[in-house]
Amino acid sequence: MYIERKQEETPATSILHKVADIPNGVTIKTTGLANGTVIAEATPLYPDANGLYAVLGTAKVVEVAAANAVNYSVAKGHTLLVGQKLYKDASTNVDISAINTTDPTKDVVTVSATLGAKAIGGLLSQGNVAQSVAITGESHTVQAGRNVFASGWVIAVVNKNMSPEPANKPALVQYV
């Protein structure tokens, strides 16, 4: 048994209304996510192998990117991984070829082909999954070697200013 005592600040909530969840919650695999990465409240999840769920990779753009850009500056704390595909449009996904994490204020995601122009606050979203099916009901911090247990909400209303709407959002989650 592992008991951990900690005190955390109460963050502003992203979810305005929680309507229906997956009974008994979900187990989120953390393979590839760095120790200390925060899986934020309202993070989209999709079913993965062995009954586990995976985080739909997303990142918020922090610098304007031109129409022909292949490097995108994103906020620290994103859940993108090298090798994932990013959503470009309904029929096109683009590979993440590198992520530069040396700058203390942002990360730079390099893709194999342009995603087009992106404004500050825009969202890069993983695109190689058919559809995410739930969102996390609370924030969790990843600890090395441990999966995360969370509530998984399938019907909810989310504040899009707090949690941007990804391309592959769960069908019954509304962003207002």
C-alpha positions as CSV (number, residue, x, y, z in Angstrom):
1,M,0.0,0.0,0.0
2,Y,1.2,3.5,-0.9
3,I,0.0,6.5,1.1
4,E,1.1,10.0,0.0
5,R,0.1,13.2,1.8
6,K,0.2,16.4,-0.1
7,Q,-1.5,19.7,-0.2
8,E,-2.5,21.3,-3.5
9,E,-4.1,24.5,-4.6
10,T,-7.6,24.3,-5.8
11,P,-7.5,25.3,-9.4
12,A,-10.4,26.9,-11.4
13,T,-12.5,24.2,-12.9
14,S,-12.7,23.5,-16.6
15,I,-15.8,21.4,-16.4
16,L,-19.0,23.3,-15.9
17,H,-21.4,20.3,-15.8
18,K,-20.7,16.7,-15.3
19,V,-23.6,14.6,-16.5
20,A,-22.6,10.9,-17.1
21,D,-19.4,9.0,-16.4
22,I,-17.8,5.6,-17.0
23,P,-18.7,3.5,-13.9
24,N,-15.7,2.9,-11.6
25,G,-13.5,5.3,-13.6
26,V,-10.7,4.6,-16.0
27,T,-7.0,3.7,-15.8
28,I,-4.8,6.0,-18.0
29,K,-1.5,4.6,-19.3
30,T,1.3,7.1,-18.8
31,T,3.9,5.5,-21.1
32,G,5.8,8.3,-22.8
33,L,4.6,11.0,-20.5
34,A,7.3,12.6,-18.4
35,N,7.4,12.3,-14.6
36,G,5.6,15.4,-13.3
37,T,3.4,15.9,-16.4
38,V,0.0,17.2,-15.4
39,I,-3.0,15.5,-17.0
40,A,-5.3,18.4,-16.8
41,E,-9.0,18.3,-16.0
42,A,-11.1,17.8,-19.1
43,T,-8.2,16.1,-21.0
44,P,-9.7,13.9,-23.8
45,L,-9.1,10.1,-23.5
46,Y,-9.4,7.3,-25.9
47,P,-9.4,3.5,-25.4
48,D,-6.0,1.8,-25.8
49,A,-4.8,-1.7,-25.5
50,N,-5.5,-4.0,-22.5
51,G,-8.5,-2.0,-21.2
52,L,-6.4,1.1,-20.5
53,Y,-7.1,4.6,-21.8
54,A,-4.6,6.9,-23.4
55,V,-4.4,10.7,-23.3
56,L,-5.3,12.4,-26.6
57,G,-2.2,14.5,-27.2
58,T,-2.8,18.3,-27.3
59,A,-0.8,21.5,-27.0
60,K,-1.7,25.2,-26.9
61,V,0.2,27.4,-29.4
62,V,2.1,30.3,-27.8
63,E,3.6,32.0,-30.9
64,V,2.1,32.8,-34.2
65,A,3.0,30.3,-36.9
66,A,3.1,31.1,-40.7
67,A,1.1,29.2,-43.3
68,N,4.2,27.3,-44.3
69,A,5.5,26.6,-40.8
70,V,6.9,23.2,-39.7
71,N,7.9,24.4,-36.2
72,Y,5.2,25.3,-33.7
73,S,5.9,26.9,-30.3
74,V,3.7,25.4,-27.7
75,A,3.1,25.9,-23.9
76,K,5.0,23.7,-21.5
77,G,3.0,20.9,-20.0
78,H,1.5,19.6,-23.3
79,T,0.9,15.9,-23.8
80,L,2.3,15.5,-27.4
81,L,4.9,12.8,-28.1
82,V,7.4,12.3,-30.9
83,G,5.9,9.8,-33.5
84,Q,2.3,10.9,-32.9
85,K,0.3,12.3,-35.7
86,L,-1.3,15.7,-35.5
87,Y,-4.7,16.6,-37.0
88,K,-4.4,18.9,-40.0
89,D,-7.9,18.4,-41.6
90,A,-10.6,15.7,-42.0
91,S,-8.4,13.6,-44.3
92,T,-4.8,14.5,-43.3
93,N,-2.6,13.9,-40.3
94,V,1.0,15.0,-40.0
95,D,3.8,13.2,-38.1
96,I,5.7,14.9,-35.1
97,S,9.3,14.4,-36.0
98,A,10.9,16.2,-33.0
99,I,10.1,18.1,-29.8
100,N,12.7,20.6,-28.5
101,T,12.3,21.1,-24.8
102,T,15.5,23.2,-24.1
103,D,13.7,26.6,-23.8
104,P,12.4,27.0,-20.2
105,T,9.3,28.9,-21.3
106,K,8.0,26.9,-24.3
107,D,8.6,23.7,-26.4
108,V,9.0,23.6,-30.1
109,V,7.1,20.9,-32.0
110,T,8.6,20.0,-35.4
111,V,6.3,18.3,-37.9
112,S,7.0,16.4,-41.2
113,A,4.7,18.8,-43.2
114,T,3.0,22.1,-42.4
115,L,-0.2,22.2,-40.4
116,G,-0.9,25.7,-41.8
117,A,-1.0,29.0,-40.0
118,K,-1.7,28.9,-36.3
119,A,-2.6,31.9,-34.0
120,I,-1.7,32.3,-30.4
121,G,-4.1,30.2,-28.3
122,G,-4.7,27.7,-31.2
123,L,-4.6,24.0,-30.5
124,L,-2.5,21.2,-31.9
125,S,-4.4,18.0,-31.5
126,Q,-3.5,14.3,-32.0
127,G,-5.2,13.0,-35.1
128,N,-4.5,9.3,-35.5
129,V,-7.3,8.2,-33.2
130,A,-10.9,7.7,-34.5
131,Q,-12.6,9.5,-31.6
132,S,-11.8,10.2,-28.0
133,V,-14.6,8.8,-25.8
134,A,-14.3,10.6,-22.4
135,I,-12.6,13.4,-20.5
136,T,-10.9,13.3,-17.2
137,G,-12.9,14.7,-14.3
138,E,-10.0,16.1,-12.4
139,S,-6.3,16.9,-12.8
140,H,-3.6,14.3,-12.1
141,T,0.2,14.4,-11.9
142,V,2.1,11.6,-13.7
143,Q,4.5,9.7,-11.4
144,A,7.2,7.6,-13.1
145,G,6.2,3.9,-13.6
146,R,2.6,4.4,-12.5
147,N,-0.6,4.5,-14.4
148,V,-3.2,7.1,-13.3
149,F,-6.7,6.3,-12.1
150,A,-9.3,9.0,-12.9
151,S,-13.0,9.5,-13.4
152,G,-13.9,9.4,-17.1
153,W,-16.8,11.6,-18.1
154,V,-18.7,10.9,-21.3
155,I,-21.4,13.6,-21.1
156,A,-20.2,17.0,-19.9
157,V,-20.1,20.7,-20.6
158,V,-16.6,22.2,-20.7
159,N,-15.4,25.9,-20.6
160,K,-13.5,26.2,-23.9
161,N,-11.5,29.2,-22.5
162,M,-10.1,26.9,-19.8
163,S,-9.8,23.7,-21.9
164,P,-9.7,24.2,-25.7
165,E,-11.8,22.0,-27.9
166,P,-9.6,19.3,-29.6
167,A,-10.3,18.0,-33.1
168,N,-11.2,14.5,-31.8
169,K,-13.4,15.5,-28.9
170,P,-15.8,13.1,-27.3
171,A,-19.1,13.2,-29.2
172,L,-21.3,14.1,-26.1
173,V,-18.9,16.7,-24.6
174,Q,-19.9,20.3,-25.4
175,Y,-17.5,23.2,-25.3
176,V,-19.0,26.5,-24.5
